[in-house]
């Protein structure tokens, strides 16, 4: 029987993967959403500018953000997210009631998003200025700003395992289909001890504890990594790796309690950089890889950067190619970079024992356009899906096709449908078998595809 695919997803499957134009991002936006008697319309952020000031004397922090955006579709009430309590709001130069930016519950896999209760026209730029105190974000598993005896410990602390855990923790932001330039000014006041800034942004030092950060127009809500930590808590070192005619700076900041050998970390990154550049494609970010190493099992990927435990470093590094090089267009598509990372970088690879016989259908790519949680099965069942594809077309052919896909789509948000089409076409006479594997082990549909 045919898959019960929503019309909006079928439309996306027919679209080319977007390039650099802002209008391309709009094509990937989900449809308008009706909630609490309001119709929220997705937006296209063109530029985001923010300021964060951390005051060690009062142990408080404040933020200002200006979001320049356009409406998608025919316009309407803007839909976006911010997990802080807004004190002041100015829209297109006119002060508005902060209560008109209320958060609305969308669903268990989406959490809340804000709807600005004003109808805005499409085809023109709008400016929204917000002012607020920075506090523990109103998101599942969010972490408080760390004020300690040595000073400030704070990082962006993103996660794809709960909704509302990307840039919206600290700044107004959009769903991950949207790319925009992002400038952020950071300032620490009333702190005598030295602090380290670890980030994937271009940094201009304006003074002691005062920085201007700039991220490129390929930035999405899950891209920026920013870590501030007392210098007394870490050791920092750099090395340079030459690969493919480029020199890549490895900027390593490691917590003292992580107790790892930094020389071994640099050596591992050099080996992995050369391996991944050869197997997948050239390094897709600026000429730097920023690493913040801590204890424990939790790690997270960013564009050309990671916060990581030592054991997860290789996995998180590979995400700079898959996940933060080629980017999922929605969280429904977030399965493929985790699955391919486990298969290609973590050593799972082809496994006859995992694919010897069919198993129950698995839904890795949801049909909910507002889903904001990566499927937990992406790691195990997702890597097994790629093992099944390899059993049909061969591991070498699969890796070749995935490398070709990376080269064609680096820096672009892509859909599962786009990846499916690439693998089906590239698999030649085995294309029908590969499409059936997507049907059962990615979309979670039972039975055979209709002719």
Secondary structure as GFF3:
##gff-version 3
##sequence-region A 1 451
A	DSSP	alpha_helix	7	13	.	.	.	ID=ss1
A	DSSP	alpha_helix	22	27	.	.	.	ID=ss2
A	DSSP	beta_strand	33	35	.	.	.	ID=ss3
A	DSSP	beta_strand	38	55	.	.	.	ID=ss4
A	DSSP	beta_strand	60	71	.	.	.	ID=ss5
A	DSSP	beta_strand	75	80	.	.	.	ID=ss6
A	DSSP	beta_strand	86	91	.	.	.	ID=ss7
A	DSSP	beta_strand	94	96	.	.	.	ID=ss8
A	DSSP	three_ten_helix	98	101	.	.	.	ID=ss9
A	DSSP	beta_strand	103	107	.	.	.	ID=ss10
A	DSSP	beta_strand	111	121	.	.	.	ID=ss11
A	DSSP	beta_strand	126	134	.	.	.	ID=ss12
A	DSSP	beta_strand	146	148	.	.	.	ID=ss13
A	DSSP	beta_strand	151	155	.	.	.	ID=ss14
A	DSSP	three_ten_helix	167	169	.	.	.	ID=ss15
A	DSSP	beta_strand	181	189	.	.	.	ID=ss16
A	DSSP	beta_strand	195	199	.	.	.	ID=ss17
A	DSSP	beta_strand	202	207	.	.	.	ID=ss18
A	DSSP	beta_strand	210	215	.	.	.	ID=ss19
A	DSSP	beta_strand	226	230	.	.	.	ID=ss20
A	DSSP	three_ten_helix	231	233	.	.	.	ID=ss21
A	DSSP	beta_strand	234	243	.	.	.	ID=ss22
A	DSSP	beta_strand	246	255	.	.	.	ID=ss23
A	DSSP	three_ten_helix	256	258	.	.	.	ID=ss24
A	DSSP	alpha_helix	262	279	.	.	.	ID=ss25
A	DSSP	beta_strand	288	293	.	.	.	ID=ss26
A	DSSP	beta_strand	300	302	.	.	.	ID=ss27
A	DSSP	beta_strand	305	308	.	.	.	ID=ss28
A	DSSP	three_ten_helix	310	312	.	.	.	ID=ss29
A	DSSP	alpha_helix	313	318	.	.	.	ID=ss30
A	DSSP	beta_strand	327	328	.	.	.	ID=ss31
A	DSSP	three_ten_helix	331	334	.	.	.	ID=ss32
A	DSSP	alpha_helix	335	344	.	.	.	ID=ss33
A	DSSP	alpha_helix	352	355	.	.	.	ID=ss34
A	DSSP	three_ten_helix	376	378	.	.	.	ID=ss35
A	DSSP	alpha_helix	380	393	.	.	.	ID=ss36
A	DSSP	alpha_helix	395	409	.	.	.	ID=ss37
A	DSSP	beta_strand	413	414	.	.	.	ID=ss38
A	DSSP	alpha_helix	416	426	.	.	.	ID=ss39
A	DSSP	three_ten_helix	428	430	.	.	.	ID=ss40
A	DSSP	alpha_helix	431	441	.	.	.	ID=ss41
###
